[in-house]
Amino acid sequence: MKHINSLSKDPQIYAIRYKEIRGMIIKKFPYMAHFYINDENNTVEVLAVISTDRNPKIWKEKTSKH
């Protein structure tokens, strides 16, 4: 829940990983949430939550539909 609160309060604090996709590490688990900030309607769209143990190319494949 702490991660959701952080993401909803200030999503810009998370680094851009590629294109406009940002990443938030979920520390309790080895996962990273990949998300996009939609400035037009002031929302955050989570595109994927993927294990950090996986190949980074998979992250790009899973989130490239955006």
Distance bins in CASP14 RR format, pairs under 12 A and 6 or more apart:
PFRMAT RR
TARGET T0000
AUTHOR 0000-0000-0000
RMODE 2
METHOD distances of the structure
MODEL  1
1 7 0 0 0 0 0 1 0 0 0 0 0
1 8 0 0 0 0 0 1 0 0 0 0 0
1 26 0 0 0 0 0 1 0 0 0 0 0
1 28 0 0 0 0 0 1 0 0 0 0 0
2 8 0 0 0 0 0 1 0 0 0 0 0
2 9 0 0 0 0 0 1 0 0 0 0 0
2 24 0 0 0 0 0 1 0 0 0 0 0
2 26 0 0 0 0 1 0 0 0 0 0 0
2 27 0 0 0 0 1 0 0 0 0 0 0
2 28 0 0 0 0 1 0 0 0 0 0 0
3 9 0 0 0 0 0 1 0 0 0 0 0
3 11 0 0 0 0 0 1 0 0 0 0 0
3 14 0 0 0 0 0 1 0 0 0 0 0
3 23 0 0 0 0 0 1 0 0 0 0 0
3 24 1 0 0 1 0 0 0 0 0 0 0
3 25 0 0 0 0 1 0 0 0 0 0 0
3 26 1 0 1 0 0 0 0 0 0 0 0
3 27 0 0 0 0 1 0 0 0 0 0 0
3 28 0 0 0 0 1 0 0 0 0 0 0
3 29 0 0 0 0 1 0 0 0 0 0 0
3 31 0 0 0 0 1 0 0 0 0 0 0
3 32 0 0 0 0 0 1 0 0 0 0 0
3 33 1 0 0 1 0 0 0 0 0 0 0
3 35 0 0 0 0 0 1 0 0 0 0 0
3 44 0 0 0 0 0 1 0 0 0 0 0
3 46 0 0 0 0 0 1 0 0 0 0 0
3 49 0 0 0 0 0 1 0 0 0 0 0
4 11 0 0 0 0 0 1 0 0 0 0 0
4 24 0 0 0 0 1 0 0 0 0 0 0
4 26 0 0 0 0 0 1 0 0 0 0 0
4 33 0 0 0 0 1 0 0 0 0 0 0
4 35 0 0 0 0 0 1 0 0 0 0 0
4 44 0 0 0 0 1 0 0 0 0 0 0
4 46 0 0 0 0 1 0 0 0 0 0 0
4 49 0 0 0 0 0 1 0 0 0 0 0
5 11 0 0 0 0 0 1 0 0 0 0 0
5 24 0 0 0 0 0 1 0 0 0 0 0
6 12 0 0 0 0 0 1 0 0 0 0 0
6 13 1 0 0 1 0 0 0 0 0 0 0
6 14 0 0 0 0 1 0 0 0 0 0 0
6 23 0 0 0 0 0 1 0 0 0 0 0
6 24 1 0 0 1 0 0 0 0 0 0 0
6 25 0 0 0 0 0 1 0 0 0 0 0
6 26 0 0 0 0 0 1 0 0 0 0 0
6 27 0 0 0 0 0 1 0 0 0 0 0
6 33 0 0 0 0 0 1 0 0 0 0 0
6 35 0 0 0 0 0 1 0 0 0 0 0
6 44 0 0 0 0 0 1 0 0 0 0 0
7 13 0 0 0 0 1 0 0 0 0 0 0
7 14 1 0 0 1 0 0 0 0 0 0 0
7 22 0 0 0 0 1 0 0 0 0 0 0
7 23 0 0 0 0 1 0 0 0 0 0 0
7 24 1 0 1 0 0 0 0 0 0 0 0
7 25 0 0 0 0 0 1 0 0 0 0 0
7 26 0 0 0 0 0 1 0 0 0 0 0
7 33 1 0 0 1 0 0 0 0 0 0 0
7 34 0 0 0 0 0 1 0 0 0 0 0
7 35 1 0 0 1 0 0 0 0 0 0 0
7 36 0 0 0 0 0 1 0 0 0 0 0
7 37 0 0 0 0 1 0 0 0 0 0 0
7 43 0 0 0 0 0 1 0 0 0 0 0
7 44 1 0 0 1 0 0 0 0 0 0 0
7 45 0 0 0 0 0 1 0 0 0 0 0
7 46 0 0 0 0 1 0 0 0 0 0 0
7 49 0 0 0 0 0 1 0 0 0 0 0
8 24 0 0 0 0 0 1 0 0 0 0 0
8 35 0 0 0 0 0 1 0 0 0 0 0
8 37 0 0 0 0 0 1 0 0 0 0 0
8 42 0 0 0 0 0 1 0 0 0 0 0
8 43 0 0 0 0 1 0 0 0 0 0 0
8 44 1 0 0 1 0 0 0 0 0 0 0
8 46 0 0 0 0 0 1 0 0 0 0 0
9 44 0 0 0 0 0 1 0 0 0 0 0
10 22 0 0 0 0 0 1 0 0 0 0 0
10 24 0 0 0 0 0 1 0 0 0 0 0
10 37 0 0 0 0 0 1 0 0 0 0 0
10 44 0 0 0 0 0 1 0 0 0 0 0
11 20 0 0 0 0 0 1 0 0 0 0 0
11 21 0 0 0 0 0 1 0 0 0 0 0
11 22 1 0 0 1 0 0 0 0 0 0 0
11 23 0 0 0 0 1 0 0 0 0 0 0
11 24 0 0 0 0 1 0 0 0 0 0 0
11 33 0 0 0 0 0 1 0 0 0 0 0
11 35 1 0 0 1 0 0 0 0 0 0 0
11 36 0 0 0 0 1 0 0 0 0 0 0
11 37 1 0 1 0 0 0 0 0 0 0 0
11 38 0 0 0 0 0 1 0 0 0 0 0
11 39 0 0 0 0 0 1 0 0 0 0 0
11 42 0 0 0 0 0 1 0 0 0 0 0
11 43 0 0 0 0 1 0 0 0 0 0 0
11 44 1 0 1 0 0 0 0 0 0 0 0
11 45 0 0 0 0 0 1 0 0 0 0 0
11 46 0 0 0 0 0 1 0 0 0 0 0
12 20 0 0 0 0 0 1 0 0 0 0 0
12 22 0 0 0 0 1 0 0 0 0 0 0
12 23 0 0 0 0 0 1 0 0 0 0 0
12 24 0 0 0 0 0 1 0 0 0 0 0
12 35 0 0 0 0 0 1 0 0 0 0 0
12 37 1 0 0 1 0 0 0 0 0 0 0
12 39 0 0 0 0 0 1 0 0 0 0 0
12 44 0 0 0 0 0 1 0 0 0 0 0
13 22 0 0 0 0 1 0 0 0 0 0 0
13 23 0 0 0 0 0 1 0 0 0 0 0
13 24 0 0 0 0 1 0 0 0 0 0 0
13 37 0 0 0 0 0 1 0 0 0 0 0
14 20 0 0 0 0 0 1 0 0 0 0 0
14 21 0 0 0 0 0 1 0 0 0 0 0
14 22 1 0 1 0 0 0 0 0 0 0 0
14 23 1 0 1 0 0 0 0 0 0 0 0
14 24 1 0 1 0 0 0 0 0 0 0 0
14 25 0 0 0 0 1 0 0 0 0 0 0
14 26 0 0 0 0 0 1 0 0 0 0 0
14 32 0 0 0 0 1 0 0 0 0 0 0
14 33 0 0 0 0 1 0 0 0 0 0 0
14 34 0 0 0 0 1 0 0 0 0 0 0
14 35 1 0 0 1 0 0 0 0 0 0 0
14 36 0 0 0 0 0 1 0 0 0 0 0
14 37 0 0 0 0 1 0 0 0 0 0 0
14 44 0 0 0 0 1 0 0 0 0 0 0
14 46 0 0 0 0 0 1 0 0 0 0 0
15 21 0 0 0 0 0 1 0 0 0 0 0
15 22 1 0 0 1 0 0 0 0 0 0 0
15 23 1 0 0 1 0 0 0 0 0 0 0
15 24 0 0 0 0 1 0 0 0 0 0 0
15 25 0 0 0 0 0 1 0 0 0 0 0
15 32 0 0 0 0 0 1 0 0 0 0 0
15 34 0 0 0 0 0 1 0 0 0 0 0
15 35 0 0 0 0 0 1 0 0 0 0 0
16 22 1 0 1 0 0 0 0 0 0 0 0
16 23 0 0 0 0 1 0 0 0 0 0 0
16 24 0 0 0 0 0 1 0 0 0 0 0
16 34 0 0 0 0 0 1 0 0 0 0 0
16 35 0 0 0 0 0 1 0 0 0 0 0
16 36 0 0 0 0 0 1 0 0 0 0 0
16 37 0 0 0 0 1 0 0 0 0 0 0
17 23 1 0 1 0 0 0 0 0 0 0 0
17 24 0 0 0 0 1 0 0 0 0 0 0
17 25 0 0 0 0 0 1 0 0 0 0 0
17 32 0 0 0 0 1 0 0 0 0 0 0
17 33 0 0 0 0 0 1 0 0 0 0 0
17 34 1 0 0 1 0 0 0 0 0 0 0
17 35 0 0 0 0 1 0 0 0 0 0 0
17 36 0 0 0 0 0 1 0 0 0 0 0
17 47 0 0 0 0 0 1 0 0 0 0 0
17 48 0 0 0 0 0 1 0 0 0 0 0
17 50 0 0 0 0 0 1 0 0 0 0 0
17 52 0 0 0 0 0 1 0 0 0 0 0
17 56 0 0 0 0 1 0 0 0 0 0 0
17 59 1 0 0 1 0 0 0 0 0 0 0
17 60 0 0 0 0 1 0 0 0 0 0 0
17 63 0 0 0 0 1 0 0 0 0 0 0
18 34 0 0 0 0 1 0 0 0 0 0 0
18 36 0 0 0 0 0 1 0 0 0 0 0
18 47 0 0 0 0 0 1 0 0 0 0 0
18 56 0 0 0 0 1 0 0 0 0 0 0
18 57 0 0 0 0 0 1 0 0 0 0 0
18 59 0 0 0 0 1 0 0 0 0 0 0
18 60 1 0 0 1 0 0 0 0 0 0 0
18 61 0 0 0 0 0 1 0 0 0 0 0
18 62 0 0 0 0 0 1 0 0 0 0 0
18 63 0 0 0 0 1 0 0 0 0 0 0
18 64 0 0 0 0 1 0 0 0 0 0 0
18 66 0 0 0 0 0 1 0 0 0 0 0
19 34 0 0 0 0 0 1 0 0 0 0 0
19 36 0 0 0 0 1 0 0 0 0 0 0
19 37 0 0 0 0 0 1 0 0 0 0 0
19 47 0 0 0 0 0 1 0 0 0 0 0
19 59 0 0 0 0 0 1 0 0 0 0 0
19 60 0 0 0 0 1 0 0 0 0 0 0
19 63 0 0 0 0 1 0 0 0 0 0 0
19 64 0 0 0 0 1 0 0 0 0 0 0
19 65 0 0 0 0 0 1 0 0 0 0 0
19 66 1 0 0 1 0 0 0 0 0 0 0
20 34 0 0 0 0 0 1 0 0 0 0 0
20 35 0 0 0 0 1 0 0 0 0 0 0
20 36 1 0 1 0 0 0 0 0 0 0 0
20 37 1 0 0 1 0 0 0 0 0 0 0
20 38 0 0 0 0 1 0 0 0 0 0 0
20 39 0 0 0 0 1 0 0 0 0 0 0
20 44 0 0 0 0 0 1 0 0 0 0 0
20 45 0 0 0 0 0 1 0 0 0 0 0
20 47 0 0 0 0 0 1 0 0 0 0 0
20 63 0 0 0 0 0 1 0 0 0 0 0
20 64 0 0 0 0 0 1 0 0 0 0 0
20 66 1 0 0 1 0 0 0 0 0 0 0
21 32 0 0 0 0 0 1 0 0 0 0 0
21 33 0 0 0 0 0 1 0 0 0 0 0
21 34 1 0 1 0 0 0 0 0 0 0 0
21 35 1 0 0 1 0 0 0 0 0 0 0
21 36 1 0 1 0 0 0 0 0 0 0 0
21 37 0 0 0 0 1 0 0 0 0 0 0
21 44 0 0 0 0 0 1 0 0 0 0 0
21 45 0 0 0 0 1 0 0 0 0 0 0
21 46 0 0 0 0 0 1 0 0 0 0 0
21 47 1 0 0 1 0 0 0 0 0 0 0
21 48 0 0 0 0 1 0 0 0 0 0 0
21 50 0 0 0 0 0 1 0 0 0 0 0
21 59 0 0 0 0 1 0 0 0 0 0 0
21 60 0 0 0 0 1 0 0 0 0 0 0
21 62 0 0 0 0 0 1 0 0 0 0 0
21 63 1 0 1 0 0 0 0 0 0 0 0
21 64 0 0 0 0 1 0 0 0 0 0 0
21 65 0 0 0 0 0 1 0 0 0 0 0
21 66 1 0 0 1 0 0 0 0 0 0 0
22 32 0 0 0 0 1 0 0 0 0 0 0
22 33 0 0 0 0 1 0 0 0 0 0 0
22 34 1 0 0 1 0 0 0 0 0 0 0
22 35 1 0 1 0 0 0 0 0 0 0 0
22 36 1 0 0 1 0 0 0 0 0 0 0
22 37 1 0 0 1 0 0 0 0 0 0 0
22 38 0 0 0 0 0 1 0 0 0 0 0
22 44 0 0 0 0 1 0 0 0 0 0 0
22 45 0 0 0 0 0 1 0 0 0 0 0
22 46 0 0 0 0 0 1 0 0 0 0 0
22 47 0 0 0 0 1 0 0 0 0 0 0
22 48 0 0 0 0 0 1 0 0 0 0 0
22 59 0 0 0 0 0 1 0 0 0 0 0
22 63 0 0 0 0 0 1 0 0 0 0 0
22 66 0 0 0 0 0 1 0 0 0 0 0
23 31 0 0 0 0 0 1 0 0 0 0 0
23 32 1 0 1 0 0 0 0 0 0 0 0
23 33 1 0 0 1 0 0 0 0 0 0 0
23 34 1 0 1 0 0 0 0 0 0 0 0
23 35 1 0 0 1 0 0 0 0 0 0 0
23 36 0 0 0 0 0 1 0 0 0 0 0
23 37 0 0 0 0 0 1 0 0 0 0 0
23 44 0 0 0 0 0 1 0 0 0 0 0
23 46 0 0 0 0 1 0 0 0 0 0 0
23 47 0 0 0 0 1 0 0 0 0 0 0
23 48 0 0 0 0 1 0 0 0 0 0 0
23 49 0 0 0 0 0 1 0 0 0 0 0
23 50 0 0 0 0 0 1 0 0 0 0 0
23 52 0 0 0 0 0 1 0 0 0 0 0
23 56 0 0 0 0 0 1 0 0 0 0 0
23 59 0 0 0 0 1 0 0 0 0 0 0
23 63 0 0 0 0 1 0 0 0 0 0 0
24 31 0 0 0 0 1 0 0 0 0 0 0
24 32 1 0 0 1 0 0 0 0 0 0 0
24 33 1 0 1 0 0 0 0 0 0 0 0
24 34 0 0 0 0 1 0 0 0 0 0 0
24 35 1 0 0 1 0 0 0 0 0 0 0
24 36 0 0 0 0 0 1 0 0 0 0 0
24 37 0 0 0 0 0 1 0 0 0 0 0
24 44 0 0 0 0 1 0 0 0 0 0 0
24 46 0 0 0 0 1 0 0 0 0 0 0
24 47 0 0 0 0 0 1 0 0 0 0 0
24 48 0 0 0 0 0 1 0 0 0 0 0
24 49 0 0 0 0 1 0 0 0 0 0 0
24 50 0 0 0 0 0 1 0 0 0 0 0
24 52 0 0 0 0 0 1 0 0 0 0 0
25 31 1 0 0 1 0 0 0 0 0 0 0
25 32 1 0 1 0 0 0 0 0 0 0 0
25 33 0 0 0 0 1 0 0 0 0 0 0
25 34 0 0 0 0 0 1 0 0 0 0 0
25 49 0 0 0 0 0 1 0 0 0 0 0
25 50 0 0 0 0 0 1 0 0 0 0 0
25 51 0 0 0 0 0 1 0 0 0 0 0
25 52 1 0 0 1 0 0 0 0 0 0 0
26 32 1 0 0 1 0 0 0 0 0 0 0
26 33 1 0 0 1 0 0 0 0 0 0 0
26 34 0 0 0 0 0 1 0 0 0 0 0
26 35 0 0 0 0 0 1 0 0 0 0 0
26 46 0 0 0 0 0 1 0 0 0 0 0
26 49 1 0 0 1 0 0 0 0 0 0 0
26 50 0 0 0 0 0 1 0 0 0 0 0
26 51 0 0 0 0 0 1 0 0 0 0 0
26 52 0 0 0 0 1 0 0 0 0 0 0
27 33 0 0 0 0 0 1 0 0 0 0 0
27 52 0 0 0 0 0 1 0 0 0 0 0
29 49 0 0 0 0 1 0 0 0 0 0 0
29 50 0 0 0 0 0 1 0 0 0 0 0
29 51 0 0 0 0 1 0 0 0 0 0 0
29 52 0 0 0 0 1 0 0 0 0 0 0
29 53 0 0 0 0 0 1 0 0 0 0 0
30 49 0 0 0 0 0 1 0 0 0 0 0
30 50 0 0 0 0 1 0 0 0 0 0 0
30 51 1 0 1 0 0 0 0 0 0 0 0
30 52 1 0 1 0 0 0 0 0 0 0 0
30 53 1 0 1 0 0 0 0 0 0 0 0
30 54 0 0 0 0 1 0 0 0 0 0 0
31 46 0 0 0 0 0 1 0 0 0 0 0
31 48 0 0 0 0 1 0 0 0 0 0 0
31 49 1 0 1 0 0 0 0 0 0 0 0
31 50 1 0 0 1 0 0 0 0 0 0 0
31 51 1 0 1 0 0 0 0 0 0 0 0
31 52 1 0 0 1 0 0 0 0 0 0 0
31 53 0 0 0 0 1 0 0 0 0 0 0
31 54 0 0 0 0 1 0 0 0 0 0 0
31 59 0 0 0 0 0 1 0 0 0 0 0
32 46 0 0 0 0 0 1 0 0 0 0 0
32 47 0 0 0 0 0 1 0 0 0 0 0
32 48 0 0 0 0 1 0 0 0 0 0 0
32 49 1 0 0 1 0 0 0 0 0 0 0
32 50 1 0 0 1 0 0 0 0 0 0 0
32 51 0 0 0 0 1 0 0 0 0 0 0
32 52 1 0 1 0 0 0 0 0 0 0 0
32 53 0 0 0 0 0 1 0 0 0 0 0
32 54 0 0 0 0 1 0 0 0 0 0 0
32 56 0 0 0 0 1 0 0 0 0 0 0
32 58 0 0 0 0 0 1 0 0 0 0 0
32 59 1 0 0 1 0 0 0 0 0 0 0
32 62 0 0 0 0 0 1 0 0 0 0 0
32 63 0 0 0 0 0 1 0 0 0 0 0
33 44 0 0 0 0 1 0 0 0 0 0 0
33 45 0 0 0 0 0 1 0 0 0 0 0
33 46 1 0 1 0 0 0 0 0 0 0 0
33 47 0 0 0 0 1 0 0 0 0 0 0
33 48 1 0 0 1 0 0 0 0 0 0 0
33 49 1 0 1 0 0 0 0 0 0 0 0
33 50 0 0 0 0 1 0 0 0 0 0 0
33 51 0 0 0 0 0 1 0 0 0 0 0
33 52 0 0 0 0 0 1 0 0 0 0 0
33 59 0 0 0 0 0 1 0 0 0 0 0
33 62 0 0 0 0 0 1 0 0 0 0 0
33 63 0 0 0 0 0 1 0 0 0 0 0
34 44 0 0 0 0 0 1 0 0 0 0 0
34 45 0 0 0 0 1 0 0 0 0 0 0
34 46 1 0 0 1 0 0 0 0 0 0 0
34 47 1 0 1 0 0 0 0 0 0 0 0
34 48 1 0 1 0 0 0 0 0 0 0 0
34 49 1 0 0 1 0 0 0 0 0 0 0
34 50 1 0 0 1 0 0 0 0 0 0 0
34 51 0 0 0 0 0 1 0 0 0 0 0
34 52 0 0 0 0 0 1 0 0 0 0 0
34 54 0 0 0 0 0 1 0 0 0 0 0
34 56 0 0 0 0 0 1 0 0 0 0 0
34 58 0 0 0 0 0 1 0 0 0 0 0
34 59 1 0 0 1 0 0 0 0 0 0 0
34 60 0 0 0 0 1 0 0 0 0 0 0
34 61 0 0 0 0 0 1 0 0 0 0 0
34 62 1 0 0 1 0 0 0 0 0 0 0
34 63 1 0 1 0 0 0 0 0 0 0 0
34 64 0 0 0 0 0 1 0 0 0 0 0
34 65 0 0 0 0 0 1 0 0 0 0 0
34 66 0 0 0 0 1 0 0 0 0 0 0
35 43 0 0 0 0 1 0 0 0 0 0 0
35 44 1 0 1 0 0 0 0 0 0 0 0
35 45 1 0 0 1 0 0 0 0 0 0 0
35 46 1 0 1 0 0 0 0 0 0 0 0
35 47 1 0 0 1 0 0 0 0 0 0 0
35 48 0 0 0 0 1 0 0 0 0 0 0
35 49 0 0 0 0 1 0 0 0 0 0 0
35 50 0 0 0 0 0 1 0 0 0 0 0
35 59 0 0 0 0 0 1 0 0 0 0 0
35 63 0 0 0 0 1 0 0 0 0 0 0
35 66 0 0 0 0 1 0 0 0 0 0 0
36 43 0 0 0 0 1 0 0 0 0 0 0
36 44 1 0 0 1 0 0 0 0 0 0 0
36 45 1 0 1 0 0 0 0 0 0 0 0
36 46 0 0 0 0 1 0 0 0 0 0 0
36 47 1 0 0 1 0 0 0 0 0 0 0
36 48 0 0 0 0 0 1 0 0 0 0 0
36 63 0 0 0 0 1 0 0 0 0 0 0
36 64 0 0 0 0 0 1 0 0 0 0 0
36 65 0 0 0 0 0 1 0 0 0 0 0
36 66 1 0 1 0 0 0 0 0 0 0 0
37 43 1 0 0 1 0 0 0 0 0 0 0
37 44 1 0 1 0 0 0 0 0 0 0 0
37 45 0 0 0 0 1 0 0 0 0 0 0
37 46 0 0 0 0 0 1 0 0 0 0 0
37 47 0 0 0 0 0 1 0 0 0 0 0
37 66 0 0 0 0 0 1 0 0 0 0 0
38 44 1 0 0 1 0 0 0 0 0 0 0
38 45 1 0 0 1 0 0 0 0 0 0 0
38 46 0 0 0 0 0 1 0 0 0 0 0
38 47 0 0 0 0 0 1 0 0 0 0 0
38 66 0 0 0 0 0 1 0 0 0 0 0
39 45 0 0 0 0 0 1 0 0 0 0 0
45 63 0 0 0 0 0 1 0 0 0 0 0
45 65 0 0 0 0 0 1 0 0 0 0 0
45 66 1 0 0 1 0 0 0 0 0 0 0
46 62 0 0 0 0 0 1 0 0 0 0 0
46 63 0 0 0 0 1 0 0 0 0 0 0
46 66 0 0 0 0 0 1 0 0 0 0 0
47 59 0 0 0 0 1 0 0 0 0 0 0
47 60 0 0 0 0 0 1 0 0 0 0 0
47 61 0 0 0 0 0 1 0 0 0 0 0
47 62 1 0 0 1 0 0 0 0 0 0 0
47 63 1 0 1 0 0 0 0 0 0 0 0
47 64 0 0 0 0 1 0 0 0 0 0 0
47 65 1 0 0 1 0 0 0 0 0 0 0
47 66 1 0 1 0 0 0 0 0 0 0 0
48 54 0 0 0 0 0 1 0 0 0 0 0
48 58 0 0 0 0 1 0 0 0 0 0 0
48 59 1 0 0 1 0 0 0 0 0 0 0
48 60 0 0 0 0 1 0 0 0 0 0 0
48 61 0 0 0 0 1 0 0 0 0 0 0
48 62 1 0 1 0 0 0 0 0 0 0 0
48 63 1 0 1 0 0 0 0 0 0 0 0
48 64 0 0 0 0 0 1 0 0 0 0 0
48 65 0 0 0 0 1 0 0 0 0 0 0
48 66 0 0 0 0 1 0 0 0 0 0 0
49 59 0 0 0 0 0 1 0 0 0 0 0
49 62 0 0 0 0 1 0 0 0 0 0 0
49 63 0 0 0 0 0 1 0 0 0 0 0
50 56 0 0 0 0 1 0 0 0 0 0 0
50 57 0 0 0 0 0 1 0 0 0 0 0
50 58 1 0 0 1 0 0 0 0 0 0 0
50 59 1 0 1 0 0 0 0 0 0 0 0
50 60 0 0 0 0 0 1 0 0 0 0 0
50 61 0 0 0 0 1 0 0 0 0 0 0
50 62 1 0 0 1 0 0 0 0 0 0 0
50 63 0 0 0 0 1 0 0 0 0 0 0
51 58 0 0 0 0 1 0 0 0 0 0 0
51 59 0 0 0 0 1 0 0 0 0 0 0
51 62 0 0 0 0 0 1 0 0 0 0 0
52 58 0 0 0 0 0 1 0 0 0 0 0
52 59 0 0 0 0 1 0 0 0 0 0 0
53 59 0 0 0 0 0 1 0 0 0 0 0
54 60 0 0 0 0 0 1 0 0 0 0 0
54 61 0 0 0 0 0 1 0 0 0 0 0
54 62 0 0 0 0 1 0 0 0 0 0 0
55 61 0 0 0 0 1 0 0 0 0 0 0
55 62 0 0 0 0 0 1 0 0 0 0 0
56 62 0 0 0 0 0 1 0 0 0 0 0
56 63 0 0 0 0 0 1 0 0 0 0 0
57 63 0 0 0 0 0 1 0 0 0 0 0
57 64 0 0 0 0 0 1 0 0 0 0 0
58 64 0 0 0 0 0 1 0 0 0 0 0
59 66 0 0 0 0 0 1 0 0 0 0 0
60 66 0 0 0 0 0 1 0 0 0 0 0
END
